[in-house]
Amino acid sequence: MKLIQARRGYRFSLDAVLLAHFPDLSGVSHGVDLGTGSGIIPLLLAFRSPFIRITGIEIQESLAERAHRNVALNGLQDRITIIKGDIKEIHQFLSAESCDLVISNPPFYKINEGHISENEEQSIARHELQIKLAELIEKAGYLLQKGGRLALIHRVERMMEIFELIKKPLFVPKKIRMIHSRIDEPARLFLLEVQKQGRGQLSVLPPLIIYNQNNEYSPELQAYYKNS
């Protein structure tokens, strides 16, 4: 995989890599990435499955253009579509119940949390300046067919808030995985998959450990990068 990144501004992080490897892609025909940035998640999904078609939505013109270039650089124009647009106006670009997977690495911080970067690309990617979490989950509900799934990565501090928000579009939690930097450190992030009008129990997966005792990527993380 080849990627174009900004020297200054938004650069994708490990969060996107972890999220892109989280959902089961068997049987998935159309996925939508809400807030695609430079297109890293659609690219990883396309490398994971030769059958999936992915649409990436990005509000920032500079990032949408970068995503277009990255898709072309990897020769995936026939499988990945990038749309420059506002997620809150998703009905203008995509039909209701038009996909079976929605994936998103949303802004982690509310407007009144933490330091907002002076760099516009970074500030919009990290803070809810353009869209709030509740709005993103609502639009995922609009896009997904019955039985379709939404996959997210987020901060542990907002877990209970997210479990409340998913009730409104009738999402049912299906699997969750805690992310630890090291095996003896508390989880700071988690991966969550919910299903629209789903049934059954929530599966708690084994923890995902990023670094081993030698401060190197764990075997699982090394496999992610090796296969990309």
N, CA, C and O of each residue as an XYZ file, in Angstrom:
912
protein
N       0.833     -1.181      0.000
C       0.000      0.000      0.000
C       0.877      1.242      0.000
O       1.890      1.304      0.696
N       0.470      2.237     -0.795
C       1.183      3.508     -0.841
C       0.244      4.615     -0.371
O      -0.947      4.608     -0.680
N       0.798      5.569      0.382
C      -0.024      6.621      0.960
C       0.649      7.977      0.835
O       1.861      8.107      1.008
N      -0.157      8.980      0.533
C       0.293     10.368      0.544
C      -0.172     10.980      1.851
O      -1.354     10.916      2.190
N       0.759     11.576      2.586
C       0.441     12.223      3.867
C       0.881     13.683      3.821
O       1.767     14.051      3.050
N       0.264     14.495      4.640
C       0.654     15.894      4.737
C       1.926     16.021      5.572
O       2.100     15.315      6.566
N       2.803     16.918      5.163
C       3.972     17.203      6.003
C       3.519     17.863      7.306
O       4.067     17.598      8.376
N       2.514     18.722      7.196
C       1.918     19.362      8.367
C       0.412     19.252      8.230
O      -0.128     19.371      7.131
N      -0.264     19.025      9.341
C      -1.711     18.877      9.289
C      -2.119     17.475      9.695
O      -1.408     16.808     10.446
N      -3.268     17.027      9.197
C      -3.806     15.725      9.578
C      -2.928     14.602      9.038
O      -2.557     14.597      7.864
N      -2.604     13.661      9.904
C      -1.925     12.423      9.531
C      -2.638     11.289     10.272
O      -2.902     11.395     11.469
N      -2.945     10.218      9.566
C      -3.696      9.147     10.215
C      -2.850      8.504     11.312
O      -1.620      8.512     11.258
N      -3.536      7.948     12.304
C      -2.862      7.352     13.456
C      -3.137      5.852     13.497
O      -3.833      5.305     12.642
N      -2.579      5.212     14.504
C      -2.784      3.784     14.704
C      -4.256      3.451     14.913
O      -4.688      2.342     14.598
N      -5.031      4.397     15.441
C      -6.454      4.156     15.681
C      -7.154      3.656     14.422
O      -7.952      2.720     14.475
N      -6.846      4.289     13.286
C      -7.486      3.902     12.020
C      -7.104      2.485     11.618
O      -7.934      1.744     11.091
N      -5.864      2.107     11.862
C      -5.397      0.758     11.516
C      -6.119     -0.286     12.371
O      -6.563     -1.315     11.862
N      -6.232     -0.011     13.672
C      -6.926     -0.942     14.568
C      -8.393     -1.098     14.166
O      -8.921     -2.209     14.132
N      -9.039      0.019     13.866
C     -10.453     -0.026     13.511
C     -10.677     -0.777     12.199
O     -11.617     -1.563     12.087
N      -9.826     -0.539     11.215
C     -10.011     -1.161      9.906
C      -9.874     -2.680      9.962
O     -10.382     -3.376      9.084
N      -9.197     -3.200     10.979
C      -9.029     -4.644     11.120
C     -10.035     -5.260     12.094
O      -9.966     -6.456     12.377
N     -10.957     -4.464     12.602
C     -11.886     -4.950     13.620
C     -13.113     -5.669     13.044
O     -13.414     -6.773     13.497
N     -13.826     -5.108     12.079
C     -15.062     -5.775     11.639
C     -14.807     -7.007     10.787
O     -13.825     -7.079     10.049
N     -15.699     -7.963     10.901
C     -15.696     -9.142     10.034
C     -16.273     -8.705      8.684
O     -17.388     -8.187      8.628
N     -15.529     -8.909      7.609
C     -15.955     -8.441      6.288
C     -16.637     -9.521      5.458
O     -17.044     -9.262      4.325
N     -16.766    -10.713      5.998
C     -17.435    -11.775      5.242
C     -18.897    -11.386      5.000
O     -19.625    -11.053      5.935
N     -19.305    -11.434      3.753
C     -20.677    -11.096      3.402
C     -20.941     -9.619      3.230
O     -22.053     -9.237      2.864
N     -19.945     -8.768      3.484
C     -20.131     -7.322      3.339
C     -19.892     -6.937      1.882
O     -18.850     -7.259      1.311
N     -20.865     -6.247      1.284
C     -20.716     -5.827     -0.110
C     -20.433     -4.336     -0.235
O     -19.671     -3.924     -1.109
N     -21.038     -3.521      0.631
C     -20.849     -2.067      0.555
C     -20.625     -1.501      1.950
O     -21.474     -1.647      2.829
N     -19.491     -0.860      2.147
C     -19.189     -0.194      3.405
C     -19.071      1.300      3.207
O     -18.703      1.761      2.126
N     -19.379      2.054      4.239
C     -19.263      3.514      4.205
C     -18.408      3.958      5.382
O     -18.667      3.592      6.529
N     -17.385      4.751      5.082
C     -16.504      5.300      6.110
C     -16.881      6.756      6.338
O     -16.716      7.588      5.446
N     -17.382      7.065      7.518
C     -17.816      8.420      7.842
C     -16.648      9.201      8.428
O     -16.157      8.877      9.509
N     -16.202     10.235      7.711
C     -15.039     11.015      8.111
C     -13.776     10.294      7.681
O     -12.951      9.926      8.517
N     -13.622     10.092      6.394
C     -12.575      9.198      5.886
C     -11.175      9.780      5.914
O     -10.201      9.048      5.740
N     -11.053     11.099      6.132
C      -9.717     11.694      6.171
C      -9.000     11.511      4.855
O      -9.519     11.887      3.804
N      -7.809     10.936      4.901
C      -7.027     10.712      3.686
C      -7.326      9.365      3.034
O      -6.608      8.943      2.127
N      -8.380      8.689      3.488
C      -8.814      7.456      2.856
C      -8.164      6.192      3.376
O      -8.259      5.145      2.736
N      -7.504      6.262      4.524
C      -6.762      5.106      5.021
C      -7.669      3.912      5.318
O      -7.310      2.780      4.993
N      -8.828      4.136      5.923
C      -9.692      3.012      6.281
C     -10.280      2.329      5.037
O     -10.244      1.100      4.965
N     -10.822      3.070      4.049
C     -11.259      2.381      2.831
C     -10.147      1.577      2.160
O     -10.397      0.486      1.648
N      -8.938      2.098      2.157
C      -7.826      1.373      1.548
C      -7.547      0.068      2.293
O      -7.367     -0.979      1.671
N      -7.510      0.132      3.610
C      -7.253     -1.075      4.393
C      -8.376     -2.099      4.231
O      -8.114     -3.298      4.143
N      -9.612     -1.634      4.192
C     -10.727     -2.556      3.984
C     -10.630     -3.228      2.614
O     -10.890     -4.423      2.475
N     -10.251     -2.438      1.604
C     -10.119     -2.987      0.255
C      -9.001     -4.012      0.178
O      -9.112     -4.993     -0.558
N      -7.922     -3.799      0.930
C      -6.833     -4.762      0.958
C      -7.235     -6.014      1.728
O      -6.769     -7.112      1.422
N      -8.101     -5.850      2.729
C      -8.541     -7.004      3.508
C      -9.489     -7.898      2.722
O      -9.436     -9.120      2.859
N     -10.361     -7.307      1.899
C     -11.370     -8.084      1.174
C     -11.434     -7.626     -0.275
O     -11.599     -6.435     -0.538
N     -11.306     -8.559     -1.222
C     -11.384     -8.182     -2.631
C     -12.811     -7.979     -3.128
O     -13.018     -7.617     -4.287
N     -13.796     -8.209     -2.265
C     -15.190     -8.167     -2.697
C     -15.931     -6.909     -2.239
O     -16.997     -6.595     -2.769
N     -15.386     -6.199     -1.275
C     -16.099     -5.069     -0.699
C     -15.930     -3.809     -1.545
O     -14.866     -3.559     -2.110
N     -16.992     -3.032     -1.617
C     -16.984     -1.718     -2.253
C     -17.156     -0.684     -1.140
O     -18.024     -0.849     -0.283
N     -16.353      0.370     -1.136
C     -16.342      1.310     -0.017
C     -16.545      2.740     -0.510
O     -15.983      3.156     -1.523
N     -17.366      3.478      0.237
C     -17.546      4.911      0.002
C     -17.017      5.661      1.207
O     -17.395      5.361      2.339
N     -16.151      6.631      0.979
C     -15.623      7.461      2.052
C     -16.199      8.863      1.971
O     -16.196      9.477      0.904
N     -16.690      9.371      3.088
C     -17.257     10.723      3.152
C     -16.310     11.606      3.950
O     -15.913     11.247      5.058
N     -15.944     12.760      3.397
C     -15.023     13.671      4.073
C     -15.433     15.116      3.799
O     -15.611     15.508      2.646
N     -15.581     15.908      4.866
C     -16.045     17.283      4.724
C     -14.942     18.254      4.321
O     -15.215     19.279      3.696
N     -13.690     17.939      4.677
C     -12.587     18.862      4.391
C     -12.080     18.632      2.963
O     -11.707     17.520      2.588
N     -12.077     19.704      2.190
C     -11.707     19.587      0.781
C     -10.276     19.083      0.606
O     -10.015     18.260     -0.271
N      -9.354     19.565      1.427
C      -7.953     19.158      1.290
C      -7.779     17.670      1.556
O      -7.011     16.996      0.870
N      -8.496     17.158      2.555
C      -8.395     15.730      2.872
C      -9.113     14.870      1.836
O      -8.627     13.798      1.474
N     -10.261     15.334      1.362
C     -10.976     14.586      0.333
C     -10.116     14.458     -0.926
O     -10.086     13.401     -1.556
N      -9.425     15.528     -1.286
C      -8.536     15.491     -2.446
C      -7.385     14.519     -2.215
O      -6.996     13.788     -3.126
N      -6.841     14.509     -1.005
C      -5.754     13.587     -0.663
C      -6.257     12.138     -0.730
O      -5.548     11.245     -1.195
N      -7.482     11.924     -0.262
C      -8.057     10.574     -0.325
C      -8.221     10.124     -1.776
O      -7.923      8.976     -2.106
N      -8.693     11.022     -2.642
C      -8.799     10.707     -4.071
C      -7.442     10.279     -4.622
O      -7.339      9.287     -5.344
N      -6.419     11.025     -4.279
C      -5.074     10.713     -4.778
C      -4.584      9.362     -4.253
O      -3.950      8.603     -4.986
N      -4.874      9.063     -2.990
C      -4.443      7.793     -2.413
C      -5.160      6.602     -3.065
O      -4.558      5.553     -3.296
N      -6.441      6.781     -3.352
C      -7.186      5.713     -4.026
C      -6.585      5.450     -5.405
O      -6.381      4.300     -5.793
N      -6.302      6.531     -6.145
C      -5.715      6.384     -7.478
C      -4.312      5.793     -7.405
O      -3.935      4.976     -8.244
N      -3.544      6.204     -6.405
C      -2.181      5.719     -6.261
C      -2.137      4.207     -6.078
O      -1.174      3.550     -6.475
N      -3.198      3.661     -5.467
C      -3.261      2.216     -5.233
C      -4.139      1.483     -6.259
O      -4.395      0.287     -6.121
N      -4.595      2.210     -7.285
C      -5.361      1.585     -8.358
C      -6.692      1.012     -7.924
O      -7.112     -0.033     -8.421
N      -7.371      1.694     -6.991
C      -8.616      1.147     -6.439
C      -9.836      2.010     -6.765
O     -10.828      1.991     -6.036
N      -9.760      2.764     -7.859
C     -10.864      3.652     -8.225
C     -12.151      2.893     -8.522
O     -13.242      3.449     -8.392
N     -12.033      1.622     -8.921
C     -13.229      0.842     -9.244
C     -13.939      0.310     -8.004
O     -15.065     -0.180     -8.096
N     -13.289      0.403     -6.842
C     -13.882     -0.151     -5.625
C     -14.083      0.871     -4.518
O     -14.879      0.649     -3.605
N     -13.369      1.989     -4.588
C     -13.474      3.009     -3.555
C     -13.931      4.323     -4.172
O     -13.347      4.801     -5.145
N     -14.974      4.898     -3.601
C     -15.489      6.200     -4.027
C     -15.329      7.186     -2.875
O     -15.735      6.902     -1.748
N     -14.740      8.337     -3.157
C     -14.587      9.385     -2.149
C     -15.548     10.523     -2.474
O     -15.571     11.024     -3.598
N     -16.331     10.921     -1.493
C     -17.284     12.018     -1.655
C     -16.907     13.143     -0.711
O     -16.768     12.927      0.493
N     -16.740     14.341     -1.247
C     -16.506     15.517     -0.421
C     -17.884     16.034      0.007
O     -18.641     16.551     -0.814
N     -18.201     15.892      1.283
C     -19.523     16.302      1.740
C     -19.650     16.249      3.248
O     -18.767     15.746      3.943
N     -20.752     16.772      3.742
C     -21.053     16.854      5.168
C     -21.851     15.620      5.573
O     -22.892     15.334      4.981
N     -21.377     14.892      6.569
C     -22.078     13.699      7.034
C     -23.509     14.030      7.444
O     -24.414     13.216      7.259
N     -23.713     15.220      8.001
C     -25.055     15.608      8.442
C     -26.026     15.722      7.272
O     -27.242     15.700      7.466
N     -25.495     15.843      6.059
C     -26.324     15.936      4.850
C     -26.170     14.669      4.004
O     -26.242     14.727      2.777
N     -25.961     13.537      4.655
C     -25.651     12.291      3.958
C     -26.753     11.880      2.988
O     -26.488     11.194      2.001
N     -27.978     12.293      3.262
C     -29.092     11.929      2.384
C     -28.942     12.514      0.984
O     -29.573     12.036      0.041
N     -28.108     13.548      0.842
C     -27.873     14.141     -0.473
C     -26.946     13.280     -1.336
O     -26.915     13.432     -2.557
N     -26.192     12.380     -0.705
C     -25.188     11.608     -1.427
C     -25.500     10.109     -1.501
O     -25.182      9.450     -2.491
N     -26.120      9.584     -0.453
C     -26.361      8.142     -0.393
C     -27.795      7.870      0.055
O     -28.367      8.627      0.840
N     -28.360      6.792     -0.448
C     -29.735      6.431     -0.128
C     -29.830      5.760      1.234
O     -28.854      5.209      1.744
N     -31.008      5.816      1.804
C     -31.259      5.129      3.063
C     -31.109      3.627      2.879
O     -31.453      3.087      1.827
N     -30.597      2.953      3.900
C     -30.440      1.500      3.921
C     -29.683      1.004      2.686
O     -30.066      0.014      2.064
N     -28.597      1.715      2.345
C     -27.855      1.405      1.119
C     -26.551      0.656      1.369
O     -25.826      0.359      0.419
N     -26.238      0.345      2.625
C     -24.987     -0.371      2.889
C     -25.176     -1.347      4.043
O     -26.155     -1.267      4.785
N     -24.225     -2.273      4.184
C     -24.302     -3.247      5.261
C     -23.208     -3.078      6.303
O     -23.156     -3.833      7.274
N     -22.323     -2.083      6.110
C     -21.303     -1.766      7.113
C     -21.035     -0.268      7.096
O     -20.784      0.317      6.043
N     -21.090      0.338      8.259
C     -20.617      1.713      8.443
C     -19.473      1.659      9.436
O     -19.558      0.978     10.458
N     -18.409      2.373      9.135
C     -17.231      2.381      9.994
C     -16.810      3.825     10.195
O     -16.924      4.637      9.276
N     -16.325      4.156     11.381
C     -15.935      5.543     11.621
C     -14.942      5.647     12.767
O     -15.102      5.033     13.822
N     -13.915      6.444     12.521
C     -12.970      6.858     13.559
C     -13.282      8.321     13.839
O     -12.636      9.206     13.278
N     -14.263      8.590     14.699
C     -14.793      9.952     14.835
C     -13.895     10.829     15.694
O     -12.962     10.335     16.327
N     -14.171     12.131     15.719
C     -13.455     13.000     16.663
C     -13.670     12.502     18.089
O     -14.799     12.218     18.489
N     -12.596     12.397     18.845
C     -12.682     11.839     20.195
C     -13.162     12.856     21.239
O     -13.676     12.475     22.291
N     -12.993     14.135     20.946
C     -13.184     15.149     21.985
C     -14.332     16.102     21.655
O     -14.518     16.519     20.512
N     -15.089     16.429     22.695
C     -16.106     17.462     22.560
C     -15.420     18.829     22.461
O     -14.229     18.958     22.745
N     -16.175     19.826     22.060
C     -15.598     21.145     21.834
C     -14.944     21.710     23.098
O     -13.941     22.418     23.015
N     -15.512     21.397     24.265
C     -14.998     21.963     25.522
C     -13.970     21.064     26.197
O     -13.642     21.272     27.366
N     -13.453     20.060     25.474
C     -12.472     19.145     26.043
C     -11.118     19.333     25.381
O     -11.025     19.446     24.159
N     -10.068     19.365     26.195
C      -8.707     19.365     25.670
C      -8.347     20.610     24.883
O      -9.107     21.577     24.828
N      -7.178     20.564     24.280
C      -6.645     21.676     23.498
C      -7.018     21.504     22.036
O      -6.754     20.459     21.441
N      -7.632     22.528     21.456
C      -8.001     22.490     20.040
C      -6.825     23.003     19.215
O      -6.347     24.118     19.421
N      -6.375     22.192     18.298
C      -5.216     22.529     17.473
C      -5.485     23.766     16.621
O      -6.613     23.997     16.186
N      -4.448     24.551     16.390
C      -4.562     25.691     15.491
C      -4.604     25.250     14.036
O      -5.029     26.010     13.166
N      -4.166     24.025     13.768
C      -4.232     23.484     12.421
C      -5.650     22.988     12.155
O      -6.155     22.140     12.891
N      -6.290     23.499     11.125
C      -7.703     23.204     10.885
C      -7.945     21.721     10.622
O      -8.913     21.157     11.132
N      -7.084     21.083      9.836
C      -7.268     19.662      9.548
C      -7.258     18.847     10.828
O      -8.102     17.972     11.020
N      -6.299     19.135     11.706
C      -6.188     18.387     12.954
C      -7.336     18.693     13.907
O      -7.861     17.790     14.559
N      -7.724     19.951     13.990
C      -8.777     20.330     14.944
C     -10.111     19.683     14.579
O     -10.834     19.227     15.465
N     -10.447     19.636     13.289
C     -11.706     19.032     12.868
C     -11.669     17.520     13.037
O     -12.691     16.903     13.337
N     -10.496     16.919     12.847
C     -10.359     15.475     13.008
C     -10.456     15.048     14.468
O     -10.935     13.952     14.760
N     -10.008     15.899     15.385
C      -9.922     15.510     16.801
C     -11.079     16.005     17.651
O     -11.423     15.373     18.650
N     -11.683     17.120     17.278
C     -12.757     17.709     18.074
C     -14.066     17.750     17.281
O     -14.059     17.798     16.051
N     -15.183     17.731     18.002
C     -16.498     17.697     17.374
C     -16.918     19.088     16.894
O     -17.947     19.618     17.314
N     -16.119     19.660     16.023
C     -16.385     20.995     15.498
C     -17.394     20.955     14.357
O     -18.176     21.890     14.186
N     -17.380     19.871     13.573
C     -18.265     19.761     12.413
C     -19.425     18.800     12.630
O     -20.477     18.945     12.008
N     -19.240     17.825     13.503
C     -20.305     16.861     13.766
C     -20.150     16.299     15.166
O     -19.038     16.044     15.629
N     -21.269     16.110     15.828
C     -21.277     15.512     17.162
C     -21.489     14.001     17.034
O     -22.008     13.507     16.033
N     -21.075     13.294     18.069
C     -21.157     11.836     18.059
C     -22.592     11.356     17.866
O     -22.829     10.393     17.138
N     -23.538     12.010     18.504
C     -24.941     11.618     18.369
C     -25.409     11.735     16.924
O     -26.163     10.889     16.442
N     -24.968     12.776     16.237
C     -25.353     12.975     14.834
C     -24.741     11.895     13.950
O     -25.397     11.387     13.041
N     -23.496     11.546     14.214
C     -22.826     10.518     13.418
C     -23.532      9.163     13.566
O     -23.751      8.458     12.582
N     -23.878      8.816     14.794
C     -24.563      7.540     15.028
C     -25.937      7.546     14.362
O     -26.363      6.532     13.808
N     -26.627      8.676     14.414
C     -27.934      8.786     13.747
C     -27.809      8.550     12.242
O     -28.620      7.834     11.655
N     -26.790      9.153     11.616
C     -26.618      9.003     10.167
C     -26.194      7.579      9.802
O     -26.531      7.087      8.726
N     -25.461      6.925     10.690
C     -25.134      5.518     10.460
C     -26.406      4.686     10.433
O     -26.536      3.777      9.614
N     -27.339      4.988     11.319
C     -28.622      4.295     11.337
C     -29.405      4.508     10.052
O     -30.085      3.597      9.578
N     -29.313      5.705      9.487
C     -29.969      6.003      8.207
C     -29.377      5.157      7.076
O     -30.112      4.658      6.224
N     -28.061      4.999      7.069
C     -27.377      4.323      5.965
C     -27.539      2.813      5.984
O     -27.580      2.182      4.928
N     -27.631      2.231      7.159
C     -27.533      0.781      7.281
C     -28.850      0.062      7.000
O     -29.927      0.510      7.392
N     -28.723     -1.059      6.312
C     -29.841     -1.977      6.158
C     -30.116     -2.650      7.502
O     -29.270     -2.635      8.396
N     -31.288     -3.231      7.635
C     -31.583     -4.021      8.827
C     -30.564     -5.157      8.919
O     -30.350     -5.880      7.946
N     -29.950     -5.310     10.064
C     -28.909     -6.316     10.253
C     -27.514     -5.810      9.929
O     -26.526     -6.495     10.194
N     -27.426     -4.600      9.351
C     -26.124     -4.008      9.070
C     -25.423     -3.588     10.349
O     -26.051     -3.461     11.401
N     -24.108     -3.370     10.252
C     -23.311     -3.129     11.454
C     -22.557     -1.804     11.382
O     -22.132     -1.362     10.314
N     -22.408     -1.195     12.535
C     -21.605      0.015     12.713
C     -20.415     -0.328     13.591
O     -20.583     -0.883     14.678
N     -19.203      0.001     13.123
C     -17.982     -0.234     13.895
C     -17.327      1.092     14.216
O     -17.148      1.939     13.341
N     -16.969      1.268     15.491
C     -16.386      2.510     15.986
C     -15.163      2.234     16.844
O     -15.015      1.148     17.406
N     -14.291      3.225     16.938
C     -13.244      3.244     17.952
C     -13.422      4.535     18.734
O     -13.716      5.581     18.154
N     -13.244      4.464     20.061
C     -13.435      5.688     20.854
C     -12.738      5.558     22.201
O     -12.183      4.515     22.549
N     -12.788      6.656     22.943
C     -12.183      6.723     24.268
C     -13.049      5.984     25.284
O     -14.277      6.040     25.228
N     -12.397      5.299     26.201
C     -13.110      4.581     27.258
C     -13.997      5.527     28.069
O     -15.079      5.142     28.511
N     -13.540      6.756     28.260
C     -14.303      7.729     29.058
C     -15.690      8.002     28.486
O     -16.576      8.451     29.213
N     -15.890      7.744     27.218
C     -17.182      8.039     26.599
C     -17.996      6.769     26.311
O     -18.976      6.815     25.566
N     -17.597      5.660     26.892
C     -18.270      4.393     26.603
C     -19.741      4.419     27.012
O     -20.602      4.030     26.223
N     -20.040      4.864     28.212
C     -21.427      4.856     28.672
C     -22.286      5.797     27.842
O     -23.447      5.497     27.563
N     -21.725      6.928     27.448
C     -22.445      7.858     26.575
C     -22.799      7.182     25.251
O     -23.915      7.327     24.751
N     -21.842      6.445     24.691
C     -22.070      5.775     23.414
C     -23.152      4.706     23.557
O     -24.000      4.565     22.676
N     -23.132      3.957     24.651
C     -24.152      2.927     24.850
C     -25.550      3.538     24.971
O     -26.537      2.899     24.605
N     -25.642      4.743     25.469
C     -26.930      5.434     25.507
C     -27.337      5.908     24.118
O     -28.504      5.797     23.744
N     -26.383      6.436     23.347
C     -26.685      7.000     22.030
C     -27.137      5.940     21.034
O     -27.976      6.220     20.176
N     -26.599      4.737     21.132
C     -26.933      3.719     20.132
C     -28.355      3.185     20.295
O     -28.857      2.494     19.409
N     -29.003      3.494     21.403
C     -30.364      3.007     21.615
C     -31.354      3.659     20.661
O     -32.345      3.044     20.268
N     -31.079      4.919     20.287
C     -32.061      5.672     19.488
C     -32.230      5.123     18.079
O     -33.364      5.023     17.609
N     -31.136      4.756     17.370
C     -31.343      4.126     16.047
C     -31.604      2.615     16.136
O     -31.522      1.904     15.134
N     -31.913      2.141     17.332
C     -32.200      0.714     17.563
C     -31.002     -0.166     17.229
O     -31.142     -1.209     16.591
N     -29.834      0.264     17.665
C     -28.635     -0.549     17.530
C     -28.501     -1.464     18.744
O     -28.834     -1.085     19.867
N     -28.011     -2.665     18.498
C     -27.761     -3.642     19.561
C     -26.266     -3.927     19.599
O     -25.692     -4.293     18.573
N     -25.611     -3.769     20.763
C     -24.174     -4.068     20.843
C     -23.908     -5.536     20.547
O     -24.581     -6.415     21.086
N     -22.919     -5.802     19.684
C     -22.605     -7.184     19.311
C     -21.231     -7.629     19.795
O     -21.075     -8.760     20.255
N     -20.228     -6.747     19.695
C     -18.913     -7.124     20.205
C     -18.126     -5.883     20.599
O     -18.280     -4.807     20.022
N     -17.276     -6.073     21.606
C     -16.470     -4.985     22.132
C     -15.070     -5.528     22.432
O     -14.907     -6.679     22.837
N     -14.065     -4.673     22.224
C     -12.692     -5.084     22.492
C     -11.931     -3.903     23.084
O     -11.894     -2.824     22.493
N     -11.330     -4.106     24.241
C     -10.558     -3.064     24.898
C      -9.143     -3.011     24.305
O      -8.559     -4.036     23.955
N      -8.620     -1.801     24.205
C      -7.287     -1.581     23.626
C      -6.355     -1.085     24.725
O      -6.621     -0.067     25.365
N      -5.258     -1.813     24.938
C      -4.266     -1.467     25.949
C      -2.932     -1.174     25.263
O      -2.508     -1.927     24.386
N      -2.274     -0.096     25.653
C      -0.947      0.168     25.103
C       0.006     -0.950     25.472
O       0.790     -1.415     24.644
N      -0.071     -1.383     26.744
C       0.742     -2.504     27.234
C      -0.123     -3.367     28.138
O      -1.148     -2.912     28.645
N       0.285     -4.596     28.335
C      -0.563     -5.571     29.013
C      -0.866     -5.183     30.455
O      -1.895     -5.583     30.999
N       0.022     -4.404     31.081
C      -0.174     -4.026     32.484
C      -0.710     -2.609     32.637
O      -0.666     -2.053     33.735
N      -1.215     -2.012     31.562
C      -1.757     -0.654     31.620
C      -3.258     -0.675     31.368
O      -3.757     -1.532     30.639
N      -3.982      0.272     31.971
C      -5.430      0.327     31.745
C      -5.750      0.633     30.277
O      -4.958      1.252     29.566
N      -6.912      0.190     29.853
C      -7.369      0.495     28.499
C      -7.736      1.971     28.398
O      -8.376      2.523     29.292
N      -7.334      2.591     27.322
C      -7.694      3.994     27.055
C      -8.689      4.105     25.908
O      -9.456      5.065     25.835
N      -8.675      3.120     25.011
C      -9.568      3.108     23.864
C     -10.310      1.776     23.807
O      -9.908      0.802     24.445
N     -11.394      1.744     23.037
C     -12.097      0.487     22.826
C     -12.698      0.466     21.423
O     -12.983      1.508     20.831
N     -12.880     -0.733     20.919
C     -13.536     -0.981     19.646
C     -14.922     -1.534     19.917
O     -15.096     -2.393     20.781
N     -15.909     -1.042     19.179
C     -17.286     -1.470     19.402
C     -17.971     -1.715     18.066
O     -17.855     -0.920     17.133
N     -18.690     -2.835     17.992
C     -19.524     -3.111     16.822
C     -20.959     -3.311     17.282
O     -21.230     -4.097     18.189
N     -21.875     -2.586     16.644
C     -23.293     -2.694     16.973
C     -24.057     -3.037     15.698
O     -23.606     -2.749     14.589
N     -25.216     -3.653     15.876
C     -26.009     -4.111     14.731
C     -27.372     -3.442     14.747
O     -28.004     -3.330     15.797
N     -27.820     -3.000     13.587
C     -29.124     -2.356     13.470
C     -30.225     -3.403     13.610
O     -30.305     -4.354     12.832
N     -31.067     -3.207     14.612
C     -32.176     -4.122     14.898
C     -31.677     -5.563     15.038
O     -32.311     -6.509     14.571
N     -30.526     -5.698     15.692
C     -29.926     -7.015     15.873
C     -30.485     -7.740     17.093
O     -31.276     -7.197     17.865
N     -30.049     -8.973     17.234
C     -30.434     -9.802     18.375
C     -29.199    -10.492     18.912
O     -28.130    -10.453     18.304
N     -29.364    -11.126     20.062
C     -28.272    -11.897     20.617
C     -27.485    -11.152     21.670
O     -27.825    -10.033     22.053
N     -26.429    -11.793     22.128
C     -25.649    -11.296     23.242
C     -24.420    -10.516     22.774
O     -23.952    -10.669     21.646
N     -23.919     -9.684     23.671
C     -22.684     -8.942     23.438
C     -21.492     -9.857     23.696
O     -21.415    -10.499     24.744
N     -20.563     -9.918     22.741
C     -19.330    -10.680     22.912
C     -18.208     -9.737     23.333
O     -17.952     -8.727     22.679
N     -17.544    -10.081     24.434
C     -16.379     -9.314     24.891
C     -15.141    -10.061     24.420
O     -14.849    -11.156     24.902
N     -14.425     -9.478     23.492
C     -13.268    -10.133     22.886
C     -12.028     -9.990     23.762
O     -11.985     -9.120     24.632
N     -11.028    -10.824     23.544
C      -9.773    -10.666     24.296
C      -9.183     -9.276     24.061
O      -9.377     -8.704     22.988
N      -8.472     -8.726     25.034
C      -7.904     -7.382     24.873
C      -6.898     -7.318     23.738
O      -6.209     -8.293     23.437
N      -6.829     -6.158     23.123
C      -5.843     -5.915     22.067
C      -4.671     -5.175     22.704
O      -4.842     -4.072     23.224
N      -3.496     -5.768     22.666
C      -2.291     -5.190     23.264
C      -1.414     -4.627     22.148
O      -1.078     -5.341     21.203
N      -1.046     -3.359     22.252
C      -0.300     -2.720     21.166
C       1.195     -3.042     21.233
O       1.793     -3.418     20.225
N       1.802     -2.896     22.419
C       3.253     -3.079     22.546
C       3.576     -4.281     23.431
O       2.868     -4.554     24.401
N       4.645     -4.995     23.092
C       5.115     -6.073     23.940
C       6.098     -5.533     24.973
O       6.277     -4.319     25.077
N       6.736     -6.414     25.735
C       7.624     -5.984     26.819
C       8.889     -5.306     26.300
O       9.586     -4.638     27.064
N       9.190     -5.464     25.031
C      10.365     -4.814     24.434
C      10.006     -3.513     23.730
O      10.801     -2.964     22.968
N       8.776     -3.021     24.000
C       8.286     -1.794     23.376
C       8.233     -1.887     21.856
O       8.383     -0.883     21.159
N       8.019     -3.089     21.351
C       7.801     -3.310     19.931
C       6.328     -3.647     19.728
O       5.652     -4.081     20.661
N       5.836     -3.446     18.518
C       4.460     -3.831     18.243
C       4.250     -5.311     18.541
O       5.114     -6.143     18.264
N       3.096     -5.622     19.105
C       2.743     -7.005     19.400
C       2.633     -7.788     18.089
O       2.490     -7.182     17.027
N       2.699     -9.123     18.144
C       2.574     -9.925     16.915
C       1.315     -9.601     16.122
O       1.343     -9.592     14.891
N       0.208     -9.334     16.819
C      -1.027     -9.006     16.106
C      -0.875     -7.714     15.315
O      -1.294     -7.640     14.160
N      -0.278     -6.693     15.931
C      -0.073     -5.417     15.230
C       0.900     -5.575     14.076
O       0.693     -5.000     13.007
N       1.946     -6.337     14.277
C       2.919     -6.573     13.206
C       2.233     -7.252     12.015
O       2.555     -6.957     10.864
N       1.304     -8.147     12.286
C       0.584     -8.822     11.208
C      -0.287     -7.839     10.425
O      -0.403     -7.939      9.204
N      -0.894     -6.893     11.133
C      -1.697     -5.878     10.441
C      -0.861     -5.153      9.386
O      -1.271     -5.012      8.234
N       0.309     -4.701      9.805
C       1.150     -3.918      8.900
C       1.754     -4.793      7.807
O       1.909     -4.354      6.668
N       2.089     -6.009      8.151
C       2.684     -6.906      7.157
C       1.715     -7.188      6.029
O       2.116     -7.318      4.872
N       0.440     -7.283      6.365
C      -0.571     -7.625      5.358
C      -1.083     -6.422      4.591
O      -1.953     -6.560      3.731
N      -0.549     -5.232      4.894
C      -0.988     -4.028      4.191
C       0.074     -3.527      3.242
O      -0.128     -2.518      2.566
